[in-house]
Amino acid sequence: MNQPSELRQFLAQQQTRRAFLGRTAQGVGALGLASLLNPALLSAATATTARKDKWTGVVKPLDYPQKVKRVIWLTMAGGPSHLETFDYKPKLAQMHGEPMPESFTKGKQIAQLQGAKLLCFGPQHGFKKFGHNGTEICELFPHIGSVMDEICLVRSMTTDAINHDPAHMFMNTGSQIAGRPSMGAWATYGLGSEAEDLPGFVVLTSLGKGGQNQPIAARQWAAGLLSSRFQGVHLRGKGDPVLYLGTPAGVSREQQHDVVQAINTLNAKHDKIVDDPEISTRIAQYEMAFKMQASVPELMDIKPEPPGTLDLYGCQPGDGSFASNCLLARRLAERGVRFIQLYHKDWDHHGGVKEGIKFKAQEVDRACMALITDLKQRGMLNETLIVWAGEFGRTPMSQGGDGRDHHNAGFSVWLCGGGIKPGLIYGGTDDLGYAAIENPVDVHDLHATMLYLLGIEHTKLSVKFQGLDVRLTGISGKTIKDILS
């Protein structure tokens, strides 16, 4: 087919000196580079190849036997108090209202309480024993308590950051520096995805009540220095799941596919000239968006789920709740999505922590149990890793009389699923819940363990950036072998 004169003129204009040198420099050196970098990122493929070549990851073969195929990360945004959830401290209850011993806090990093009079603030709710091991957790979480024998509770988590955005950044990317890839991006870059018509990394968000609604920036699920094809796709629980994804009025699906093919053909011709990795990404994303027009509405419609399933989660179709998002997470997992991250907001209890935790328990307790139960009933729990975590914890000292400040020296997270020892309590904080003193775990350790369960050695998954090998775990991190089955 003859090219239109406008297209020939456009292509001729792209024959810049840089493009010419870039093209003529290809050869043996380019083949050597391609053996180090993923060929898909070099964008040397035609549009046809780009459409047919599904991203299958750079970790080949796997470094370890794969324990899980996917991750569901339940992010409690705002910093849940470990002292009103999973870490009972009777000594703190005894010292309620007394001055916090200086030996705990002197010279330590404190967020908003720096320089203030520090008073002990006892647990605001009772704790009960659950499971065969009698694990004590807050009595407001009986549903999670009912599946405590499936859960590994880590009471010695620590983080480097003490304010929300950098703490989220650190928990998601292993760095407080913006621009690094998120955990979900690393997972899909390393392994690809089994989903045919959905992204490999999907994000769902929900609002709660009883706390401060801290914003969550989209950079928390960005691909950073990786290709943008690995960034998380945010699906909204209400309204259009993805903005501007629907087919325009008066345009048939066949017509729209013709447009996508034409655009991808032009992009492929341009890519041959300029060798820009983002053009390959653009081609792949046009194809994915076209597939998602059919797959996303079906995914988001939970009305066909059996009434018993909706009752288990305690949700209603289209309500945008954390419970609905947990059900959607199971549906995404069934469709082969590699990394699913749920954000539930309003855990920031600088004041009113007693009432605030009640609201939070009502919103997440039943849904967390339902997700674990549902996956287990379907035979999927042993190939799924569930992680429940905030960006940090809360202080054992009071703020404003009835709240707690940000705290990074010790808090609780829990894990469940394939490769994890069920019913285990790992690590611990001191008598007042201030610092992790038994088997401390940092964010890099958590990331290394998650990658290990996916079959990846964390020290090997890296990319070159500005002359350095960048990886999720930075220059540290160790797999927490004691929590692995």
Backbone torsions as a table, in degrees:
resi	resn	phi	psi	omega
1	MET	NA	132.5	178.8
2	ASN	-72.6	139.6	178.1
3	GLN	-78.6	137.6	173.7
4	PRO	-58.7	151.7	-177.3
5	SER	-59.5	-35.4	-179.5
6	GLU	-63.9	-39.9	-179.8
7	LEU	-68.0	-42.0	178.6
8	ARG	-61.0	-40.3	179.1
9	GLN	-65.3	-42.1	178.5
10	PHE	-60.6	-45.3	-178.8
11	LEU	-66.1	-38.0	179.2
12	ALA	-63.1	-37.0	-179.3
13	GLN	-66.9	-20.2	-178.0
14	GLN	-83.7	-5.6	-178.5
15	GLN	-79.6	61.3	-179.6
16	THR	-77.6	166.5	178.7
17	ARG	-59.2	-42.2	-180.0
18	ARG	-62.6	-44.8	-179.2
19	ALA	-64.0	-41.3	179.5
20	PHE	-60.4	-48.1	179.9
21	LEU	-63.7	-38.9	179.9
22	GLY	-62.6	-39.5	-178.5
23	ARG	-73.0	-43.6	-176.3
24	THR	-73.7	-17.5	179.4
25	ALA	-79.3	-9.6	-179.8
26	GLN	-71.0	153.1	-177.7
27	GLY	154.7	-137.9	-179.4
28	VAL	-61.4	-40.0	178.5
29	GLY	-62.4	-41.1	179.6
30	ALA	-65.2	-37.1	178.8
31	LEU	-66.3	-37.8	176.6
32	GLY	-63.7	-41.8	178.3
33	LEU	-64.5	-39.7	-178.6
34	ALA	-63.4	-26.1	177.7
35	SER	-74.0	-17.8	178.9
36	LEU	-96.6	-36.1	179.8
37	LEU	-105.0	161.1	179.1
38	ASN	-72.1	130.2	-178.1
39	PRO	-57.4	-31.5	-179.2
40	ALA	-62.7	-32.4	-179.4
41	LEU	-74.9	-17.5	177.6
42	LEU	-80.7	-14.0	173.0
43	SER	58.4	40.2	179.0
44	ALA	-91.3	-4.0	-176.0
45	ALA	-81.2	156.4	173.8
46	THR	-79.2	174.1	-180.0
47	ALA	-61.7	-38.3	-179.8
48	THR	-64.0	-45.6	178.8
49	THR	-63.8	-40.5	-179.1
50	ALA	-62.5	-34.0	-179.8
51	ARG	-74.1	-37.1	-174.2
52	LYS	-84.3	-30.1	-176.4
53	ASP	-80.2	101.3	176.8
54	LYS	-77.9	137.9	179.8
55	TRP	-67.4	121.7	-176.7
56	THR	-116.1	8.9	173.6
57	GLY	92.6	162.3	-178.2
58	VAL	-100.7	-10.8	-178.8
59	VAL	-88.4	93.1	-176.6
60	LYS	-142.0	115.2	-3.9
61	PRO	-78.0	173.8	176.2
62	LEU	-62.6	147.5	-179.7
63	ASP	-75.3	-29.5	-179.2
64	TYR	-137.9	160.0	170.5
65	PRO	-57.5	130.9	-175.2
66	GLN	-76.6	121.5	178.5
67	LYS	-86.4	-33.8	-179.8
68	VAL	-134.4	152.9	178.6
69	LYS	-95.4	-21.0	-171.6
70	ARG	-151.7	164.5	177.5
71	VAL	-126.0	135.8	168.7
72	ILE	-116.7	111.3	-175.9
73	TRP	-103.3	114.3	178.8
74	LEU	-95.1	102.6	-174.7
75	THR	-97.0	115.4	177.8
76	MET	-92.3	90.8	-169.2
77	ALA	-74.8	127.4	178.7
78	GLY	124.7	-19.8	177.9
79	GLY	95.6	80.8	-179.5
80	PRO	-67.1	143.8	178.0
81	SER	-76.1	118.2	175.6
82	HIS	-66.3	-21.9	-176.0
83	LEU	-79.6	-13.8	173.5
84	GLU	-116.8	15.9	179.8
85	THR	-131.1	-69.7	-167.0
86	PHE	-128.9	5.8	-176.2
87	ASP	-134.9	91.7	-175.7
88	TYR	-78.2	131.5	-178.6
89	LYS	-129.0	88.4	179.6
90	PRO	-62.9	-31.4	178.2
91	LYS	-63.9	-38.2	177.3
92	LEU	-65.0	-37.9	177.4
93	ALA	-62.7	-39.7	179.2
94	GLN	-65.4	-32.7	-175.5
95	MET	-95.4	12.4	-178.3
96	HIS	-53.3	126.4	178.5
97	GLY	87.6	-11.2	178.5
98	GLU	-85.1	158.2	177.4
99	PRO	-60.0	138.4	176.0
100	MET	-69.0	127.7	179.0
101	PRO	-55.9	131.2	-176.9
102	GLU	-63.2	-24.8	-179.5
103	SER	-61.8	-23.8	179.2
104	PHE	-80.8	-36.1	-166.0
105	THR	-111.2	-15.9	-174.4
106	LYS	-61.1	125.7	178.8
107	GLY	74.7	6.8	-177.6
108	LYS	-96.0	155.8	-179.6
109	GLN	-75.6	123.9	176.8
110	ILE	-128.9	143.0	-175.9
111	ALA	-76.9	-92.4	-173.2
112	GLN	-92.1	-8.5	-179.1
113	LEU	-91.7	3.9	-178.8
114	GLN	-57.2	124.0	179.2
115	GLY	84.7	-5.9	-179.4
116	ALA	-87.4	163.3	174.5
117	LYS	-72.2	123.8	-173.1
118	LEU	-101.0	117.4	-179.4
119	LEU	-117.8	139.2	176.5
120	CYS	-62.6	140.7	-178.4
121	PHE	-129.5	104.3	-173.8
122	GLY	-67.7	162.2	176.6
123	PRO	-54.2	136.6	-174.1
124	GLN	-91.8	-4.1	178.1
125	HIS	-140.2	158.0	178.0
126	GLY	-74.4	163.2	178.0
127	PHE	-120.2	149.8	178.5
128	LYS	-131.7	158.9	178.4
129	LYS	-90.2	137.4	-179.9
130	PHE	-134.9	153.1	175.3
131	GLY	78.6	173.1	-177.6
132	HIS	-63.5	-29.3	-178.2
133	ASN	-90.2	0.2	179.6
134	GLY	64.0	41.2	179.6
135	THR	-67.3	126.4	-179.6
136	GLU	-87.2	120.4	172.1
137	ILE	-134.2	169.1	-177.1
138	CYS	-60.1	138.3	-177.5
139	GLU	-65.2	-13.1	177.6
140	LEU	-75.6	-5.6	-176.3
141	PHE	-120.5	56.8	-177.6
142	PRO	-68.4	-29.5	179.9
143	HIS	-68.8	-44.7	174.1
144	ILE	-62.7	-38.2	176.8
145	GLY	-58.1	-34.2	-177.7
146	SER	-69.0	-19.1	177.2
147	VAL	-115.2	22.6	-177.2
148	MET	-61.1	-27.6	179.2
149	ASP	-70.7	-11.0	176.6
150	GLU	-94.1	-9.8	-166.8
151	ILE	-108.0	142.7	168.1
152	CYS	-103.9	114.5	-176.8
153	LEU	-97.1	118.4	178.4
154	VAL	-101.2	113.7	-176.0
155	ARG	-102.1	12.6	-174.5
156	SER	-127.6	33.9	179.9
157	MET	-74.3	142.9	175.3
158	THR	-136.2	162.3	176.1
159	THR	-147.2	161.3	-178.5
160	ASP	-85.3	-20.6	-172.0
161	ALA	-102.5	154.8	-176.1
162	ILE	-132.5	1.7	172.5
163	ASN	-120.8	155.0	-164.5
164	HIS	-55.6	-60.4	-172.4
165	ASP	-61.8	-50.0	177.2
166	PRO	-64.7	-29.4	178.2
167	ALA	-70.1	-41.1	173.8
168	HIS	-62.1	-43.0	-180.0
169	MET	-59.3	-44.3	-178.9
170	PHE	-66.9	-42.8	-179.5
171	MET	-66.7	-33.2	-178.1
172	ASN	-85.6	-37.1	-170.2
173	THR	-118.4	-8.8	-176.6
174	GLY	77.9	9.1	-179.8
175	SER	-147.6	146.3	173.7
176	GLN	-87.1	0.4	179.1
177	ILE	-89.5	123.4	178.4
178	ALA	-64.0	145.9	177.0
179	GLY	107.4	-2.6	176.6
180	ARG	-90.3	151.5	-178.6
181	PRO	-66.8	144.6	176.2
182	SER	-77.5	164.6	-180.0
183	MET	-56.1	-42.7	179.4
184	GLY	-63.5	-37.0	177.7
185	ALA	-66.6	-43.1	177.7
186	TRP	-60.8	-42.1	-177.5
187	ALA	-63.6	-44.3	-179.7
188	THR	-73.1	-33.3	174.6
189	TYR	-63.2	-43.1	-177.0
190	GLY	-73.9	-37.1	-170.3
191	LEU	-118.4	-15.2	-171.2
192	GLY	73.9	-160.1	-177.6
193	SER	-143.8	152.4	176.3
194	GLU	-90.1	-6.5	-179.0
195	ALA	-75.3	134.8	-179.3
196	GLU	-90.5	-34.6	-172.6
197	ASP	-129.7	22.7	176.7
198	LEU	-138.1	156.2	176.8
199	PRO	-63.9	158.6	178.1
200	GLY	-78.0	-15.9	-176.8
201	PHE	-134.9	115.4	-175.0
202	VAL	-124.7	139.7	-179.2
203	VAL	-120.8	135.6	175.7
204	LEU	-126.5	140.3	-179.9
205	THR	-126.1	150.7	177.1
206	SER	-144.4	149.8	178.6
207	LEU	-99.2	146.8	173.9
208	GLY	-121.4	-160.9	176.1
209	LYS	-145.3	160.2	179.5
210	GLY	99.2	9.2	177.7
211	GLY	-151.9	-167.0	176.8
212	GLN	-95.2	130.4	-176.5
213	ASN	-81.0	82.9	178.5
214	GLN	-71.8	134.4	178.9
215	PRO	-68.5	150.5	175.8
216	ILE	-116.8	115.7	-178.0
217	ALA	-77.9	144.8	-179.9
218	ALA	-62.5	-19.8	178.7
219	ARG	-65.8	-14.0	178.9
220	GLN	-67.9	-20.6	176.4
221	TRP	-121.2	25.8	-179.2
222	ALA	-79.1	165.6	178.2
223	ALA	-89.5	-10.6	177.7
224	GLY	58.5	-127.3	-176.8
225	LEU	-79.9	-3.7	171.1
226	LEU	-80.4	169.8	174.3
227	SER	-60.2	145.3	-176.9
228	SER	-66.8	-9.9	177.3
229	ARG	-65.1	-17.0	-177.0
230	PHE	-96.5	0.1	-179.3
231	GLN	-71.8	155.3	178.2
232	GLY	-71.0	146.2	176.0
233	VAL	-104.8	122.0	-176.9
234	HIS	-84.6	117.1	174.6
235	LEU	-100.7	127.2	-178.6
236	ARG	-87.6	141.2	-177.4
237	GLY	-78.1	-19.7	179.1
238	LYS	-126.6	149.6	179.8
239	GLY	71.6	-152.4	177.9
240	ASP	-66.7	124.6	-179.3
241	PRO	-58.6	-39.2	177.1
242	VAL	-131.1	123.9	-177.8
243	LEU	-63.3	138.3	174.7
244	TYR	65.6	18.0	179.7
245	LEU	-86.7	-26.0	-175.3
246	GLY	-65.5	155.7	177.0
247	THR	-72.2	129.7	-179.8
248	PRO	-59.8	149.9	178.4
249	ALA	-58.5	136.2	177.7
250	GLY	83.6	1.8	-179.9
251	VAL	-115.0	124.9	179.7
252	SER	-79.2	163.9	179.3
253	ARG	-65.1	-36.1	179.1
254	GLU	-64.7	-41.3	178.1
255	GLN	-64.1	-41.3	-179.2
256	GLN	-66.7	-36.1	177.6
257	HIS	-64.4	-37.5	176.4
258	ASP	-60.7	-41.3	178.7
259	VAL	-63.7	-44.9	179.8
260	VAL	-60.5	-42.9	179.5
261	GLN	-63.7	-41.8	-180.0
262	ALA	-64.3	-43.6	179.3
263	ILE	-63.7	-42.6	-179.2
264	ASN	-67.0	-33.3	176.1
265	THR	-63.8	-45.3	177.3
266	LEU	-63.3	-42.6	179.1
267	ASN	-62.5	-38.9	-179.6
268	ALA	-66.3	-41.0	177.4
269	LYS	-63.0	-42.2	178.3
270	HIS	-65.0	-39.1	-178.0
271	ASP	-63.6	-35.6	178.5
272	LYS	-60.1	-28.1	-175.5
273	ILE	-88.8	-47.6	-170.3
274	VAL	-99.4	-13.5	177.5
275	ASP	53.4	54.1	-179.2
276	ASP	-103.3	117.5	-178.1
277	PRO	-56.0	-31.7	-177.2
278	GLU	-69.9	-18.6	177.5
279	ILE	-70.8	-41.2	174.8
280	SER	-60.1	-40.2	176.6
281	THR	-61.4	-44.1	-178.9
282	ARG	-61.7	-41.2	178.6
283	ILE	-61.3	-48.1	-178.8
284	ALA	-64.0	-37.2	-177.2
285	GLN	-73.6	-32.6	173.4
286	TYR	-60.9	-43.9	179.1
287	GLU	-64.4	-43.0	-179.6
288	MET	-64.2	-42.9	179.8
289	ALA	-60.2	-38.9	179.1
290	PHE	-64.4	-42.1	177.9
291	LYS	-65.6	-38.7	-177.1
292	MET	-66.8	-23.3	177.2
293	GLN	-59.2	-29.9	178.2
294	ALA	-94.4	-38.0	-172.1
295	SER	-79.9	-36.3	-173.9
296	VAL	-67.2	-46.9	178.5
297	PRO	-57.3	-39.8	178.3
298	GLU	-66.5	-40.5	179.0
299	LEU	-61.4	-46.3	-172.4
300	MET	-76.4	-14.7	-179.0
301	ASP	-84.7	97.3	-177.6
302	ILE	-92.2	3.5	-179.3
303	LYS	-59.5	-35.4	179.1
304	PRO	-70.4	-10.2	177.9
305	GLU	-60.7	143.5	178.8
306	PRO	-57.3	144.7	178.5
307	PRO	-53.2	-34.9	179.3
308	GLY	-63.1	-33.6	178.9
309	THR	-70.8	-44.0	178.1
310	LEU	-62.7	-37.8	177.5
311	ASP	-66.6	-38.2	179.6
312	LEU	-58.7	-46.1	-178.8
313	TYR	-79.9	-24.2	-177.2
314	GLY	71.9	44.2	-177.3
315	CYS	-130.4	165.1	176.4
316	GLN	-121.9	142.8	-179.5
317	PRO	-54.6	130.3	174.4
318	GLY	78.6	10.8	-176.3
319	ASP	-84.0	-8.8	176.5
320	GLY	67.8	17.2	-175.6
321	SER	-81.8	167.3	173.6
322	PHE	-60.1	-37.8	179.0
323	ALA	-62.0	-44.8	177.2
324	SER	-62.1	-39.5	179.8
325	ASN	-66.7	-33.0	175.2
326	CYS	-64.9	-40.7	176.2
327	LEU	-64.8	-41.6	176.6
328	LEU	-63.1	-35.0	177.7
329	ALA	-61.3	-41.1	176.8
330	ARG	-63.8	-41.1	179.7
331	ARG	-65.7	-37.9	176.4
332	LEU	-65.6	-41.1	178.7
333	ALA	-61.8	-40.7	178.2
334	GLU	-61.5	-29.7	-177.2
335	ARG	-90.6	5.5	171.4
336	GLY	93.0	10.3	178.8
337	VAL	-66.9	134.9	-173.4
338	ARG	-76.9	-43.2	-173.3
339	PHE	-135.9	122.4	-176.4
340	ILE	-123.5	121.3	-177.6
341	GLN	-121.7	124.7	178.1
342	LEU	-108.6	126.7	173.5
343	TYR	-105.5	126.8	172.0
344	HIS	-120.8	120.2	-169.1
345	LYS	-89.2	175.8	170.5
346	ASP	80.4	34.1	174.7
347	TRP	-97.1	13.6	-173.4
348	ASP	-92.6	88.4	-171.0
349	HIS	-103.1	72.9	172.4
350	HIS	-69.9	-21.3	176.0
351	GLY	-144.7	157.8	176.0
352	GLY	60.0	39.5	-176.1
353	VAL	-65.1	-31.5	-177.8
354	LYS	-63.1	-51.2	179.1
355	GLU	-72.2	-36.0	-178.4
356	GLY	-61.2	-41.5	179.9
357	ILE	-66.8	-30.9	175.4
358	LYS	-60.4	-46.4	178.3
359	PHE	-60.4	-45.2	-177.4
360	LYS	-62.7	-42.6	-179.7
361	ALA	-60.9	-42.2	179.2
362	GLN	-62.3	-32.8	-175.3
363	GLU	-83.2	-30.3	-171.9
364	VAL	-117.6	-22.4	-171.2
365	ASP	-59.2	-55.8	-176.9
366	ARG	-65.7	-39.8	-176.4
367	ALA	-65.6	-39.6	178.0
368	CYS	-63.0	-44.7	176.5
369	MET	-59.8	-44.1	-177.0
370	ALA	-62.9	-40.9	179.9
371	LEU	-62.0	-46.3	178.6
372	ILE	-62.4	-46.8	-178.3
373	THR	-63.6	-45.4	-178.6
374	ASP	-62.0	-47.0	178.9
375	LEU	-62.2	-40.1	-179.8
376	LYS	-66.3	-42.4	179.4
377	GLN	-62.3	-31.1	-178.5
378	ARG	-91.2	3.5	-179.9
379	GLY	72.2	24.0	-176.1
380	MET	-108.4	-12.6	-175.3
381	LEU	-65.6	-34.9	-177.2
382	ASN	-73.8	-6.6	175.4
383	GLU	-119.8	15.6	179.8
384	THR	-127.2	138.8	172.0
385	LEU	-107.5	121.7	174.8
386	ILE	-104.1	131.1	176.6
387	VAL	-123.5	129.8	177.0
388	TRP	-115.2	118.7	-176.1
389	ALA	-160.8	149.7	167.1
390	GLY	-100.9	-176.2	178.7
391	GLU	-82.1	-20.9	172.8
392	PHE	-167.3	-173.8	178.8
393	GLY	-109.0	-153.0	-179.7
394	ARG	-130.9	157.2	-176.8
395	THR	-73.1	149.7	170.2
396	PRO	-77.6	-2.2	175.2
397	MET	-96.7	150.8	-178.3
398	SER	-81.0	151.3	172.5
399	GLN	-127.7	124.1	-179.9
400	GLY	66.0	16.1	176.7
401	GLY	91.3	-32.6	-176.6
402	ASP	-140.1	20.6	179.5
403	GLY	-132.3	-177.3	179.8
404	ARG	-135.5	144.4	-179.7
405	ASP	-85.4	171.3	173.8
406	HIS	-60.6	149.8	-178.7
407	HIS	-152.5	132.2	-176.2
408	ASN	-120.1	-1.7	-173.5
409	ALA	-86.3	-12.3	178.6
410	GLY	-177.8	126.1	176.6
411	PHE	-159.3	-178.1	-172.5
412	SER	-115.4	143.4	168.4
413	VAL	-136.7	164.7	172.6
414	TRP	-139.0	154.1	-179.1
415	LEU	-128.2	155.0	-177.1
416	CYS	-156.7	143.6	174.3
417	GLY	122.6	-157.4	-174.4
418	GLY	-59.4	133.7	175.6
419	GLY	79.4	-1.6	-177.4
420	ILE	-103.7	136.8	175.6
421	LYS	-69.7	118.0	-179.6
422	PRO	-78.9	151.7	175.6
423	GLY	71.0	19.5	-176.0
424	LEU	-102.2	140.4	167.4
425	ILE	-106.9	123.5	-177.0
426	TYR	-119.5	130.7	176.8
427	GLY	74.0	177.5	179.5
428	GLY	-171.8	159.4	175.4
429	THR	-101.6	172.8	179.5
430	ASP	-68.9	-178.7	-173.7
431	ASP	-62.0	-23.8	-179.6
432	LEU	-104.4	3.3	177.6
433	GLY	73.7	23.7	-177.0
434	TYR	-85.2	-49.8	-174.2
435	ALA	-132.6	147.8	174.3
436	ALA	-72.3	121.2	-178.0
437	ILE	-119.7	-16.0	178.9
438	GLU	-116.9	116.9	-179.6
439	ASN	49.9	59.9	179.0
440	PRO	-58.7	142.3	179.3
441	VAL	-123.2	130.1	175.1
442	ASP	-108.2	175.7	-174.2
443	VAL	-61.7	-39.8	179.1
444	HIS	-63.1	-36.1	176.5
445	ASP	-63.6	-43.0	179.2
446	LEU	-62.1	-45.4	179.1
447	HIS	-63.2	-43.1	179.7
448	ALA	-60.5	-39.3	-179.8
449	THR	-68.5	-41.5	178.0
450	MET	-61.9	-44.9	179.0
451	LEU	-64.2	-39.9	178.2
452	TYR	-57.4	-45.2	-179.1
453	LEU	-64.8	-28.1	176.0
454	LEU	-81.2	-4.4	178.5
455	GLY	96.4	16.7	-173.1
456	ILE	-118.2	133.2	170.8
457	GLU	-82.5	118.4	-170.1
458	HIS	-64.2	-25.8	-179.6
459	THR	-76.8	-14.0	-178.4
460	LYS	-96.7	-22.6	-178.3
461	LEU	-83.4	99.9	-176.2
462	SER	-151.1	164.0	174.5
463	VAL	-134.9	149.8	176.1
464	LYS	-77.7	131.5	177.4
465	PHE	-149.1	118.3	-179.5
466	GLN	51.7	42.0	175.3
467	GLY	83.0	0.4	-177.9
468	LEU	-117.4	152.0	172.1
469	ASP	-85.9	109.7	-178.7
470	VAL	-95.6	133.5	177.8
471	ARG	-140.7	164.5	-177.5
472	LEU	-60.2	-38.4	-174.4
473	THR	-95.4	12.7	177.8
474	GLY	59.8	-129.9	-179.6
475	ILE	-109.3	16.0	-179.1
476	SER	-138.9	-160.3	179.6
477	GLY	99.6	136.1	176.8
478	LYS	-140.9	144.7	176.5
479	THR	-68.1	132.2	-178.5
480	ILE	-85.3	83.0	-172.5
481	LYS	-63.3	-29.7	-174.8
482	ASP	-68.3	-16.9	179.1
483	ILE	-98.1	1.4	-177.0
484	LEU	-94.1	140.4	180.0
485	SER	-82.9	NA	NA
